[in-house]
Amino acid sequence: MSIERVAIIGAGTMGSGIAQVFAQAGHRVIMIDVIAEQLSRGMAAIERSTARLVSRERLSAEDRKGLLQRIKLSPSLQDANGVDLALEAVVENLDIKCELLRRLDTMLRPGAILASNTSSLSITRLAAATGHPERVVGIHFMNPAPVIPLVEIVRGLATDDATHQLAIDTVTGLDKTPITVNDSPGFALNRLLIPMINEAVFMLMERVASAEDIDAVAKLGANHPMGPLALADLIGLDVCLSIMEVLHLELGDDKYRPCPLLRNMVAAGRLGRKTGRGFFEYAAQE
């Protein structure tokens, strides 16, 4: 079996980025979101992203036109019927994701894959909400999806070998590098990354150094391409907090306790680039 038609549910930053990746690789994509404005914003983001690729001569104008034509928009989940792969990229909430996967499971054809782009939630728990847990797998793209080469393939307890291998083959065909991880809180990348970000926020709160200097230490001293606070702004502080809370709850270790400053930033609506202000300030649509 090969993947030809793909449904991406959720047209936010991750969903639109993932839709672009699949369409660029030649797949027919339907991007679904119940909020019409979100669909428009998601498609506009794809148009801007692909226009930049053309201006940098990394994509031809003709290929861009074909890419955009392969993406269809829909407000109805029913339009996922008939696809080979349905990948959800909605809000990082267990109950919402479980209900969505349960509904998708009732409408997809036999053999179709159900995937989640969750960055921290248990694939085993998500799969248990469906009648076919063996065909549920985590396909976790990083932000920005069109740029970052890594994709985590997360096996739930019931994920069968055929589903796992098809996920690997599909991601490889996207010119991405799949890394298999077993179902564990935060998976691999966020188990490493989010505690580092959290510690940087603690350092800022405790006035160890300024935000600029903390990031400079990471870039100049550890050779990181981006400092942890700027990276948190890119990911979204609300997303960072959500992952940190999952790590703390599921692993039961206080070393994963979210920094109070991180909680306060989220409560104040300072979520990073998507709101124009986080640990740093950003111009509109940066």
Disulfide bonds with the S-S distance in Angstrom:
none
